[in-house]
Amino acid sequence: MKKIIINGEDLTFSQVEHVVRGDAKISLDKEVKKRVSYAQRIIKKAIDGKKEIYGVTTGFGALSGTFISKDKRKQLQRNIILSHSAGVGDAFDEEVVRAVMLLRINDLAKGHSGVRFETLQTLIEMLNKRVHPVIPEKGSVGASGDLAPLAHLALVLIGEGKAVFKDKLLSGKKAMKSAGIELRELEAGEGLALINGTQVMTGIGAIVVADAIKLLKAADIAAGMCLEVLMGSNIELNERIHNVRPHKGQTISADNLRRITENSDIISSHEDCSRVQDAYSIRCCPQVHGASIDALNYVKNVVETEMNSATGNPLIFQDTEEILNNGGNFHGQPVALAMDFLAIALSEIANISERRIERLVNPLLSGLPAFLIDDPGLNSGLMIAQYTAASLVSENKVLSHPASVDSIPTSANKEDHVSMGTISARKCRQVLYNTENVIAIELLCAAQALDLFTNLNAGVGSIDAYRVIRKHIPHLKEDRIISNDIEIMYNLVHDGKIVASVEKKIGVLK
């Protein structure tokens, strides 16, 4: 079992995946207790000195001018959790909940929030023992952080709300008791510290980025296979072409495609054919895929930075013992823009993939049997698989409208510009899922085309991908339920099995 040490500073996508999808458990770096405890002492000292501290001695948002007496401050922290638990809709799945919990822990471990060490340890116990709060998907505008969904997470710490433990939906109180975890009565500032942050949009973003890295590699593999069966030229992969337009992603994709199709007898067999130029969906793969690779790398940097940031308010700075009440690190704009950008970038991968699928199933464009099936007419083959890809691509176009360009004032106009970052992240995750399915359909069609096309050997990467596919999905001899094949292929793409196998053969794809 993998053990991951959390220090608030250097959490990686790989570690997130180990916690979210594996059995990794977390613990805190020894310096964290010192930082967190010191910050809590600074809060207590400020309270004893009768300083005004937002959310500790005052109300919240538009009610920040309301003074809260000492005897009501614990109730204030409980009330913020209860009142802000206003989410609606389906609950986030386990992966997202675990990502949110991990990122919330990492933020609090930085020691800028004033939460007690004991409260932080309770969150860790919940994550390690797999007590998963029920968090509704909808209700965050991504302004003062992800207030509503994070409040639903915090409910379980105080014995409220609902949680899933050992596959059973329980009350928060019963789930914690069943797991042997002590409930917490929140002290001054802790309620606000638990819900003020961008961890929901960022947690979703971290999952999407980790999956998108695998997906863009799978897209190059699919494109390489199509380049071969559609009798494309490898001139468009020539290094000299890409060196004079040296966008990093473009050169990466071209290099990937060269290695995937290396030693292809199919490509070399038509070196002297009369076709001057290939269709853009083949010829411009490095340019289109490469632009999405560049977009992904930008988003990866934004999300990784946010994963290791302090996103609350107020923030405590231990070197000067200052408590700064008027910051805005909770605003989700960096993540909102990044998630909208990634949704567009992934949508474009699906767009060009669907065009290659159409070329594969259309006999006027491929020279292959109609819809890649013997005895077309009696059999429809992969006809409707292309319909499915077209449907997903069309849905992506709607989902790619940016949520971040919208803003609705909240909290009596105190929060008069909001990011809608969690909507951006949720939409992006759906675009990712749709695009994974489109690439799965392209791979399904490309493997079928290789069966029908020739006895010549494909490139080393293409033939390895083909073998993985055929290990799990047989050749389509006559009509059968295609959704079953698509589901199997989706899992091969999503889990990274095709990419991992090809990389063992030709080296790591960039």
Secondary structure as the mmCIF struct_conf table of DSSP 4:
data_model
#
loop_
_struct_conf.conf_type_id
_struct_conf.id
_struct_conf.beg_label_comp_id
_struct_conf.beg_label_asym_id
_struct_conf.beg_label_seq_id
_struct_conf.end_label_comp_id
_struct_conf.end_label_asym_id
_struct_conf.end_label_seq_id
STRN STRN1 LYS A 3 ILE A 6
BEND BEND1 GLY A 8 GLU A 9
HELX_RH_AL_P HELX_RH_AL_P1 PHE A 13 ARG A 21
BEND BEND2 GLY A 22 GLY A 22
STRN STRN2 LYS A 25 LEU A 28
HELX_RH_AL_P HELX_RH_AL_P2 LYS A 30 ASP A 48
TURN_TY1_P TURN_TY1_P1 GLY A 49 LYS A 50
TURN_TY1_P TURN_TY1_P2 TYR A 54 THR A 57
STRN STRN3 THR A 58 THR A 58
BEND BEND3 PHE A 60 PHE A 60
HELX_RH_3T_P HELX_RH_3T_P1 GLY A 61 LEU A 63
TURN_TY1_P TURN_TY1_P3 SER A 64 GLY A 65
BEND BEND4 THR A 66 THR A 66
STRN STRN4 PHE A 67 PHE A 67
HELX_RH_3T_P HELX_RH_3T_P2 LYS A 70 LYS A 72
HELX_RH_AL_P HELX_RH_AL_P3 ARG A 73 HIS A 84
STRN STRN5 VAL A 88 ALA A 91
HELX_LH_PP_P HELX_LH_PP_P1 PHE A 92 ASP A 93
HELX_RH_AL_P HELX_RH_AL_P4 GLU A 94 LEU A 108
TURN_TY1_P TURN_TY1_P4 ALA A 109 LYS A 110
BEND BEND5 GLY A 111 GLY A 111
BEND BEND6 SER A 113 SER A 113
HELX_RH_AL_P HELX_RH_AL_P5 PHE A 117 ASN A 128
TURN_TY1_P TURN_TY1_P5 LYS A 129 ARG A 130
STRN STRN6 HIS A 132 PRO A 133
STRN STRN7 PRO A 136 LYS A 138
BEND BEND7 GLY A 142 ASP A 146
HELX_RH_AL_P HELX_RH_AL_P6 LEU A 147 LEU A 157
TURN_TY1_P TURN_TY1_P6 ILE A 158 GLY A 159
BEND BEND8 GLY A 161 GLY A 161
STRN STRN8 LYS A 162 PHE A 165
TURN_TY1_P TURN_TY1_P7 LYS A 166 ASP A 167
STRN STRN9 LYS A 168 SER A 171
HELX_RH_AL_P HELX_RH_AL_P7 GLY A 172 ALA A 179
TURN_TY1_P TURN_TY1_P8 GLY A 180 GLY A 180
TURN_TY1_P TURN_TY1_P9 ALA A 188 GLY A 189
HELX_RH_AL_P HELX_RH_AL_P8 GLU A 190 ILE A 195
BEND BEND9 GLY A 197 GLY A 197
HELX_RH_AL_P HELX_RH_AL_P9 GLN A 199 VAL A 229
TURN_TY1_P TURN_TY1_P10 LEU A 230 MET A 231
BEND BEND10 ASN A 234 ASN A 234
HELX_RH_3T_P HELX_RH_3T_P3 ILE A 235 LEU A 237
HELX_RH_AL_P HELX_RH_AL_P10 GLU A 239 ASN A 243
TURN_TY1_P TURN_TY1_P11 VAL A 244 VAL A 244
BEND BEND11 ARG A 245 ARG A 245
HELX_RH_AL_P HELX_RH_AL_P11 LYS A 248 ILE A 260
TURN_TY1_P TURN_TY1_P12 THR A 261 ASN A 263
HELX_RH_AL_P HELX_RH_AL_P12 ASP A 265 SER A 268
TURN_TY1_P TURN_TY1_P13 SER A 269 ASP A 272
BEND BEND12 SER A 274 SER A 274
HELX_RH_AL_P HELX_RH_AL_P13 TYR A 280 ARG A 283
TURN_TY1_P TURN_TY1_P14 CYS A 284 CYS A 284
HELX_RH_AL_P HELX_RH_AL_P14 CYS A 285 MET A 307
TURN_TY1_P TURN_TY1_P15 ASN A 308 ASN A 308
BEND BEND13 SER A 309 SER A 309
BEND BEND14 ASN A 313 PRO A 314
STRN STRN10 LEU A 315 PHE A 317
TURN_TY1_P TURN_TY1_P16 GLN A 318 GLU A 321
STRN STRN11 GLU A 322 LEU A 324
BEND BEND15 ASN A 326 ASN A 326
TURN_TY1_P TURN_TY1_P17 ASN A 329 PHE A 330
HELX_RH_AL_P HELX_RH_AL_P15 GLN A 333 VAL A 361
HELX_RH_AL_P HELX_RH_AL_P16 PRO A 363 SER A 366
BEND BEND16 GLY A 367 PRO A 369
HELX_RH_3T_P HELX_RH_3T_P4 ALA A 370 LEU A 372
BEND BEND17 ASP A 374 ASP A 375
STRN STRN12 PRO A 376 PRO A 376
TURN_TY1_P TURN_TY1_P18 GLY A 377 LEU A 378
STRN STRN13 ASN A 379 ASN A 379
TURN_TY1_P TURN_TY1_P19 GLY A 381 LEU A 382
HELX_RH_AL_P HELX_RH_AL_P17 MET A 383 LEU A 399
TURN_TY1_P TURN_TY1_P20 SER A 400 SER A 400
BEND BEND18 HIS A 401 HIS A 401
BEND BEND19 ALA A 403 ALA A 403
TURN_TY1_P TURN_TY1_P21 SER A 404 VAL A 405
STRN STRN14 THR A 410 THR A 410
TURN_TY1_P TURN_TY1_P22 SER A 411 LYS A 414
STRN STRN15 GLU A 415 GLU A 415
HELX_RH_AL_P HELX_RH_AL_P18 GLY A 421 PHE A 453
BEND BEND20 ASN A 455 LEU A 456
HELX_RH_AL_P HELX_RH_AL_P19 VAL A 460 HIS A 472
BEND BEND21 ILE A 473 ILE A 473
BEND BEND22 GLU A 478 GLU A 478
HELX_RH_AL_P HELX_RH_AL_P20 ILE A 482 HIS A 494
TURN_TY1_P TURN_TY1_P23 ASP A 495 GLY A 496
HELX_RH_AL_P HELX_RH_AL_P21 LYS A 497 ILE A 506
#
